[in-house]
Amino acid sequence: MIICGVDIKGKEANLAIVSSDSEGNIEHINCATKKLSLHDHEDAASLDALMKAIKAFANENKIDGFAIKSRKATGQLAAGGITFKIEALFQLSGTEVTFVSPPTLAAFTKKSNVATPPQSVKQYQADAYRAAAWKLAKV
């Protein structure tokens, strides 16, 4: 199974692809595409371009599902509206989407040695990697 973890920050979706073999071993798949960006959130053509990029990314990398690190919708430190547009595009991409909360990721990181990103994962991809590893460990 191949899962892409997604950590949305501002106008960018940080990506990390993780796979598991028949024995449950989890491995990071290094990919040239590490981020997808929404250039103009008010432009329909820009939204459409990001949707096409998400679909193409999922097809090219044979992604079975996305695991998105969720963000607060209301209150102090709530995520911006643009991030929810990006999230919706992943949900509409035709690939299964699972959400994981930051507290769940923190607990998973403490309990599991697979939650520690390998050196091939860039620092900005760490939470995306953990989200994907969490999803694979849950399956």
Secondary structure, 3 states (H helix, E strand, C coil): CEEEEEEEECCEEEEEEEEECCCCCEEEECCCCCEEECCCCCCHHHHHHHHHHHHHHHHHCCCCEEEEECCCCCCCCCCCHHHHHHHHHHHCCCCEEEEECHHHHHHHHHHCHHHCCCCCCCHHHHHHHHHHHHHHHHC
